[in-house]
Amino acid sequence: MSTTETPKRSMRTPLGRVRNLGAAHSGTSDFWRQRLTGVAMTLLMLPVIVVVMMLLGRNQAGAAQILGSLPIALILLLFIFASAWHMKIGMQVVIEDYVHNEKLKLVAVMLNNFFSIAVALASTYAILKLSSGV
Amino acid sequence: MVLSIVHRATGIALYVGTLLLAWWLIAAASGPAAYSHVQAFTGSIIGRLIVFGYTWALMHHMLSGIRHFVWDLGYGFKANEREALTWGALIGGIALTVLIWIIAYAIGGGR
């Protein structure tokens, strides 16, 4: 705790002290989630490759039937969730390393979030649609 | 070493490549016509090269990521260990990619 104690004569406001600590400046939650999702994807990699192999050379009806089965849908949903989160964090690190203009950085981080969430939701929607057989 | 930038570059490539995966899943959920477009693309030379590159990026990024995880846990910092991990990721990534494509063609994915 001693490191976080405020010097008695500091003129800095509480907001000023915590500002810019998020997202890789000194926070650790993204670091942890990056590892968590990386390990998750590594564990899921073999099942995912097997699923893709099962789909090779099949037409849409065959592919839809396989993708709609419960264990396969679950494997893919977990993989999509982990990879969207992982790539969102990874791209944010890249943006923060290379984009130094604050406003541009803000826009880039926002677009990164939009892209990651859009890809994840679109893929999830497709799998749920296949699973419900609509 | 130079491989850390390769880790980053493959990560960015995989990021963009998720569009292809999303397209494929949405097409499968949409119907035969949409799915045949995806198959026409992945069956073409360009499409096949992209999917091959995607396979390599994924395998390399995974192994390179495991290398980083070993370092996070505090191991593998000796010069020879760093070299071994780096070469392991590089050679392993290529080997796994080739292996996956051999299996894919063997079970009829090359049609």
HADDOCK unambig.tbl for C-alpha pairs under 7 A between the chains (distance, minus, plus):
assign (segid A and resid 42 and name CA) (segid B and resid 62 and name CA) 6.69 0.50 0.50
assign (segid A and resid 53 and name CA) (segid B and resid 104 and name CA) 6.29 0.50 0.50
assign (segid A and resid 56 and name CA) (segid B and resid 109 and name CA) 4.83 0.50 0.50
assign (segid A and resid 57 and name CA) (segid B and resid 108 and name CA) 6.48 0.50 0.50
assign (segid A and resid 57 and name CA) (segid B and resid 109 and name CA) 5.15 0.50 0.50
assign (segid A and resid 57 and name CA) (segid B and resid 111 and name CA) 6.65 0.50 0.50
assign (segid A and resid 60 and name CA) (segid B and resid 28 and name CA) 5.83 0.50 0.50
assign (segid A and resid 60 and name CA) (segid B and resid 31 and name CA) 6.56 0.50 0.50
assign (segid A and resid 60 and name CA) (segid B and resid 32 and name CA) 5.16 0.50 0.50
assign (segid A and resid 60 and name CA) (segid B and resid 35 and name CA) 5.83 0.50 0.50
assign (segid A and resid 63 and name CA) (segid B and resid 28 and name CA) 6.78 0.50 0.50
assign (segid A and resid 64 and name CA) (segid B and resid 28 and name CA) 5.84 0.50 0.50
assign (segid A and resid 64 and name CA) (segid B and resid 29 and name CA) 6.68 0.50 0.50
assign (segid A and resid 87 and name CA) (segid B and resid 15 and name CA) 6.15 0.50 0.50
assign (segid A and resid 119 and name CA) (segid B and resid 19 and name CA) 6.81 0.50 0.50
assign (segid A and resid 119 and name CA) (segid B and resid 22 and name CA) 6.36 0.50 0.50
assign (segid A and resid 122 and name CA) (segid B and resid 22 and name CA) 6.62 0.50 0.50
assign (segid A and resid 123 and name CA) (segid B and resid 22 and name CA) 5.07 0.50 0.50
assign (segid A and resid 123 and name CA) (segid B and resid 25 and name CA) 6.12 0.50 0.50
assign (segid A and resid 123 and name CA) (segid B and resid 26 and name CA) 6.59 0.50 0.50
assign (segid A and resid 126 and name CA) (segid B and resid 25 and name CA) 5.82 0.50 0.50
assign (segid A and resid 126 and name CA) (segid B and resid 26 and name CA) 5.02 0.50 0.50
assign (segid A and resid 126 and name CA) (segid B and resid 29 and name CA) 5.40 0.50 0.50
assign (segid A and resid 127 and name CA) (segid B and resid 25 and name CA) 6.98 0.50 0.50
assign (segid A and resid 129 and name CA) (segid B and resid 29 and name CA) 6.36 0.50 0.50
assign (segid A and resid 130 and name CA) (segid B and resid 29 and name CA) 5.51 0.50 0.50
